[in-house]
Amino acid sequence: MIGTYELILILVIALILFGPKRLPELARALGKAVREFKGAVTDLEEYGEGKGKGELRG
C-alpha cells in the first residue's frame, strides 16, 4: 500500500514533469479511464452471472 510520503513524492514528480496546467487534464483522463474500466468489469460480471441477455453493453 502506498503511504502518505510516497503519495506526496509521486504528486511532486508529476507536477515537475507535466506542469500545473496539464495535471487537471491528466486527472480527468485517468478518472474517465477508471470509470470505463469499472463499467466493463460490471458488464462482464453480469454477463458471467447470467443476468445479461446474452450481449454486452457498448
NORVENUR-V308747 format. One record per pair of residues at least 12 apart in sequence whose C-alpha atoms are under 6 Angstrom apart, sorted by the first residue. I is the first residue (numbers start at 1). J is the second residue. Records with the same first field share a line. If there is no record, write none. Layout:
BEGIN
I->J  J
END
This chain:
BEGIN
none
END
